[in-house]
């Protein structure tokens, strides 16, 4: 097992502090007063991803802002990623030192007319068919083509591979 260094930026530090407080004590932390202004003055969607031993352990996020600032978005999504991802059991206290945490802050999604406007390294994708919607972050290991990216996003949304969808793209600032 690999123990992950806790030295990282403010975004990841906030996610880690949130998860540790919630898992150890059942307490949702308050937004720290000493955060950079881009975390307290800006609103944006954000995803918190957890990996353990190189494998996904949880990932929950919001496409658009649902709180007053990026910091609050991270707190909300860190708790959800560690306790509410339906693909995984909640994180246990003994796993905390083994978690590799990343935070992606999303740009506003923009409509696109074709897959030619995507780049799997630069853009995430959102696929929508009626009320079903799937999202895949950019620059993920094992996702090497736009076709793979769209296919996985459709699968996450329960959309059949041959169904037509509305496409949107977005960029992220990834913190690890």
N, C-alpha and C positions, 0 to 999 in steps of 0.2 A: 504494500500500500504506500501511496505517495502522500505526504503531508504537504498541503499547499501553503505557500508563503502568504502572510496576511498583509504584506506591504503592497499597496495598490493605491489607486486614486480615490478621491472623495466619493464618487458614485458607487464604486464597489465597496468601499468602507461602510457607507451608509447601508447598503444591502446586507452586508455581513453582520453589522451591529443589530439590524432589524431582525434577521433570522435568528441570531444567537439569543436575543432577548425573548423572542416569541417562543422558540423551542425550549429554552431552559426555564423560563419563568412565566410563560403565557402572557407576557406584557408587550403591547404595541408601543414602541418608542415614540416620543414626540419629535417633531422636526427640530434637529439641532440648530442653534442660533448662529453657529460659526461656519455655516456652509457658504460656498461661493455664490455670488448673486445669480449666476446662470442656473443654479439649482432651486433658488427661491423666487426668482422674478419671472421665470419662463415657464410656459405650459407646453407639454408635449406628451405624446404617447411614449411608453417605455416598456421594454421587456427585460426581465431578469431571468438569466439562464444559469442552471446549476449543473456541474459535471462532477462526477466522482470516478476516479481511476480512468479518466478519458471517456467515460460513457455519460450520456445525458441522464440527469437525475431529477430534473424538473425545469419547466420553462413556461412562464405565464407572463402576459403583458397586455397592454392596451394600444390599440391602433391610434387613437386620438386621446387627448388629455381627458381624464375623468375627475381630476382633483385640481387644486389651486396652483400647484407648481410641480416641477420635475421631481423635487425631493420627496413630496408626498406620494407621487406616482410610484417612485422606487420603493418606498415603505410598503405601500399597498401590494405591489406586485411581488416583492420579495417574500412576504408572508404567503401569498397565494402560490408562488412557485415552490415553496418548501413544504406546503401543507395541503394544497388543493389541486395539484395537477392530477387529473384522473388516471393518467398512465402509470402513476407511481404511488407507493405508500408514503405517508408523511415522513419527512426527514427526522431521524432520531438524534438525540444529543450526542451520542458517540460518533456520529458521522460528521459533525460540524468541522473538525479540523481537517477533514479530507475533502471538503468541497472547494471546487474551483468555481468562482462566481464571475459572471460578466453581466454588464448592463448595456443595453442598446437603447439610445434615445433616437426616436424616429422623427424624420421630417414629415411634413404634411403630405399625405398620399396624392398622387396626380394620376388622372385618367390617361391611359395610353390606348392606341388603336390596334397595335399588333405586338406579338412577341419580339419582333425585330427591335423594339425600343427597350428591351431588357438586357441586362448584363448581370449574370449570377454573382459576380464579384462585387459589383457596385450597388445594385438595386435589389431590394426585397420585392416580393410580389404579393398582391392581394387579388384573389379570384372571387367573383360574386355571381351567384345564380339564384335569383329570387331572394329568399331570406337566408340562404346558405352562403357562408363566407369563410375562406381559408387564407391564411397568411404564412409566408415562409420568409425568414430573415435572409439577408444576403451573405455571401462568403461563408457558407457552411461546408464542413468536410464531407466529401462524398457527393455533393451536388455540383456537378461539373457542367451541365448544359441548361439552357433555358427550358428545354422540353422537360427535363427532370424536375426543375424548380416548379413549373406549372403543374405537372402531374402530382407531385407531393402535396402542393397547396390544395389542389382539387380533392385529393384523397382525404386530407384533413377535414375538408368541408362536407364530405359525403357526396361529392359531385362526380358523376361518371366521367371517365377520361375523354369520351367523345362529345360531351355536352359543351355547347358554346357558353362562354363566360365573359363577364365584364372584367377587364384587366386594369389594375392600378399598380404603380410602382412607388417606391419610397427609398430614401437613403437613410443610413444610420450613422451615428457616432458611437463606436463600440469602446466600452471601457472594460479593462480586465486587470 
